[in-house]
Amino acid sequence: MLIFALLLGSVLCEVFGQVSFKLGLGQGDGQTQPGARGLLRQLAGSRWIAAGVAAYAVEFVLWFAALSQAPLSMAIAFAALAYCGVVLASHVFLDEAVGWREWRATGTIAVGVALVCWPQLS
């Protein structure tokens, strides 16, 4: 059960981090300088970017804790659920369009993760 909690926490941090990065990049006031300097200035001033980096820091710790307990082949398969979470979160929180192919692929990945991980996590 501990392995499952560590892996799930890692996946949730990944999803939150990705959504935070997207929100941080999309909150500009339209007066951002073009080029690398403007992008760096936008990144440095964004609370969403900071939240995403913090989520990644927590994910880093959770991931290493999970790897110390679980076989790598199972842990990396579970980590694929981050893709599924990002697709769902981008649709729900960012109002991004997700087509039937993406939903189908997401379902396929989730089934594959269940096939690989279920025996080891139960």
C-alpha positions, 0 to 999 in steps of 0.5 A: 500500500505504501508503494501505491501511495508513493507512486500515486503521489508522484503521478499527481505531482507530475500532473499538477506541475504540468498544469501549473507550467501551462497556466504560468506560461499563459498568464502573460499580460500581453506586454512580454518582451519577445525572445528568451529574455521575455520568456525568462522574465515571465517564468521568474515572475509567475506563481504558477511556475513556482508552484509547478517547480515545487510540485516537481521537487515533491515528486522527486522525493516521492519518486525516489522513495517509490523506487527504493521500494518497488521494481523499476519495471512496475514503477515506470509503468505506473508513471505512465498514468501521468499522461492520462492525468495530464490529458484529463486535467488539460480538458477539465482545468484548461478547457482544452479540446481532447479528441476521441483518439486521445481519449482512446489512447488514454484508456489504452494506457490506463488498461496497460498500467493496470495489467502491469501493476495490478498483481504487484500492488494488490 
